[in-house]
Amino acid sequence: MRHHRHRPPVVAALALAGALALAACAPSAPQEDAPSSAGAGATAGSDTLTIATTTDVVNFNPLIGNSRSDYWITNLMYPHLLSIAEDGSKEPHLATEWGYTDETHGYYEIRDDFTWSDGEPLTAADVAYTMNAVKRDAPSGTFYGQMGTFASAEAVSDTRVEVTLTEPDTSLIEEIGFWGNVVPQHVFEPAGSVAEFANDGADGGWVSAGPFLLTDVQVGQSYTLERTDSYPLVEGGVALPARVVYRVLPDVNTEILALQSGEVDAIANALPPAQVEQLRGTEGIEVTEVTGLGYAHMVYNMQNPDLAKTEVRQALAHAADYEAIRTVVLQGQAVSTGSSPLMPVLADYYDESVTEYAFDPELSRSLMEDAGYTAGSDGMFPVTFRLIYSLQDSVTSQWAQMVQDSAAQAGLRIELQGTERNTYLAMTNEGDYDIYAGNFAIMDDPVTNFRLSYLPGGAINYTYVDDPELNALIDEAGVTSELDEKVDLMREAAELVHEQVYDNVMYTQNLYMASSSEWDGFVSKPSELLSIVNPVSVASAHRTDG
């Protein structure tokens, strides 16, 4: 997402709202119901599950989607090879086995019981086609952003895909398996480039291999999906609700009112922290804790000559009161990462010796003076930095104001520019900001995350950093198979990111989701992208007995 390069928004700017007591420890993992028992005793019926969202679908093609609603709805039709556990490790989904046969060759074994809704079987040919087409056509999306070392895929049988890499990469197989949807070759191939195919249902509707099939779209109002004939990942082999309706509502407060009145049965996006305790005690509403695998951060655009100076980035980092933000805005429902992109939840990698940037306005002033700036008679330095954020992200909107206020104490002017979400994503894509404020929903694999965030050309390199020492550490970690060696390299890389302020990670948090107590069977998965609206969960949901 940068000037002169077509860069996918990926998982950035997805609003997080969550849980955790404020403490110097990692977020705890909530208990997760086993999918095999989620719908035990329930049978497929005629009920409609209505889910609230605040955004319309931008892309129906899952290979180019960037909106939360895109992800939630297309995931109900186009399966992923792998799922994810609370600690970021990968679990079976469409794939039953995966790995490497040597340094530059990997594989997936997939299930043989998935069928597209038009009767065509889902086979390894669909998987290989999807991967090769994404690599060839470079659609703007998370999937393509993960494929730097991917060369080609081949279906060697109906259930086995073999992948060739351009160079050793110990992260590729799991990451493209988790982030990439599988699409039907017989539908997408005739349409030409997967980067240009709208997949908007105009030519006879959609085809699904998930638990539901999109059948009706009312832009600005609703998206209706009907149950498919087969979904092998749930008990009984078919979804329990007859249909799912995503209702588009203007904001989270309207969503909550609709949940309380019974107009909707669940809310797809996480609850704002201030609403959690109130709703937890509200009769008829269930609040579910979901593990957060992401973080909130600020990034300083080094294309700005002022921000290219390390001392200026350090001054800005020391001009924010992170503890106050977590206490006031997050209601104590977040923890520090030590200002490091290696979060506590990534237990193997987390390094507690890396400490959070201290809020110290006088240190900030000193650093600005070291960088050659002199404060005026009003105590303010002669520079202004424009900070962008999404107005749909209520949490970031609040802490952005606090960042502006605390920076002023250090003589630093920050101009806030909150915009509608799609405008914000476009500005991010163009590098049209001095400071980017937002969230990453899932940062599950450190090597992949660092490649995307800090390597030149990385899809979410919002700082525009190109540090040869950092590049070398990330590259070496990517080809290292020994965990201890990989951890040491990534910790060294994280220390460099911290020291040079190539990223300013502010907190990580678990999330809280709300649903009606008249529904049961939801299966929690980590992050807001999956939460209780992941395909297995939605397919397992059913009305209670009374």
URPEJO-V245948 format. One line per field, one symbol per residue. ss: DSSP state (H for helix, E for strand, - for the rest). phi: phi as a letter, one per 40 degrees, with the letter a starting at -180 (. if undefined). psi: psi as a letter, one per 20 degrees, with the letter a starting at -180 (. if undefined). A space follows every 10 residues. Layout:
BEGIN
ss=???
phi=???
psi=???
END
This chain:
BEGIN
ss=-E--E----- -E-----EE- ---------- ----HHHH-- -------EEE EEE------- -------HHH HHHH-----E -EEE-----E EE--EEEEEE EE--EEEEEE ----E----- E--HHHHHHH HHHHHHH--- -HHHH----E EEEEE----E EEEEE----- -HHHHHHHH- E---HHHHHH H--------- ---------- -EEEEEEE-- -EEEEEE--- ---------- --EEEEEE-- -HHHHHHHHH H----EE--- --HHHHHHHH ----EEEEEE --E-EEEEEE ---------H HHHHHHH--- -HHHHHHH-- ----E----- ---------- ---------- HHHHHHHHHH ---------- ---EEEEEEE ---HHHHHHH HHHHHHHHH- --EEEEEEE- HHHHHHHHHH ----EEEEEE -E---HHHHH HHHH------ -------HHH HHHHHHHH-- --HHHHHHHH HHHHHHHHHH ---EEEEE-E EEEEEE--EE ----E----- E---HHHHHH -EE---
phi=.adgbcbccf ccgccbaabh ccacacdccc cbccdcbdbd gcbdbbcbcb bcabbcccbc cccbcbcdcd ccccccbbcc cbbbcccgcc bcaccbaaib cacbababbb cbbcbcccgc ccbdccccdd cccccccfcc acdcccbdbc babbccacbb bbbbbcadac bddccccccc cbbcdccccc cgcccbccfc gcbggbbbbc cabcbabbdg babbbbccca accbdggacc ccabbcccbc acccdccccc cgcbbabccc ccdccccccc cccgbbbbcb ccbbacabbb ccccdccccd ccccccccbb cccccccccc fgcabcbgfb cccdccdcbd bcccbcdcca dccdcccccc chbbccccgb ccbbbcbbac ccccccdccc cccccccccc gbcbccbcbd dccdcccccc gcacbcbabb cbbcbdcccc dccbcdgccb cccgcabdcc dcccccccbc ccddcccdcc ccccccdccc fcabcbabac bbbbacccbb gcbcbcgccb fcbcdccccc caccci
psi=mrpjqopqhc jqkopqpbrp qoqmrqpqpq ppqphhihkp iqqpbjqpop pqrjqrpgpi oiijqiqghg ggghhihoqq hqaqrhjiqq qqdhqhqrbq hahkprrppr qjjppqijip qorhhggggg ghhgggilqo rgghiikhjp grqpoiahjp ppppqhrpoi hgghghhghp qpqphighgi icpiiiohlj jhljarpqja iqpphppnpi groppqprip niiqpijqqg qhrppopoqh rhhhgghhgh ijhqiqpgqq qqhiighghh jppipppppp ppkarqrqpp oiiphgiipg hghhghhjjp nhghghgggi kjkrqqjkkq inqhhmhhhp oiipqqpqon hhgggghhhh ijqpqahjjq qlqppopqrp hinhghhghh ghggghhhhj jpppppnprq ghgghghghi kmqgpppbqp gomhoggggh ghhiqpiphk mihkqnohgg ghgggghijp hpgggggggh hhghhggggi liqnphrqqr rpqqrpiiqr iqopqqqhhf cjjqghghhi qqqrj.
END
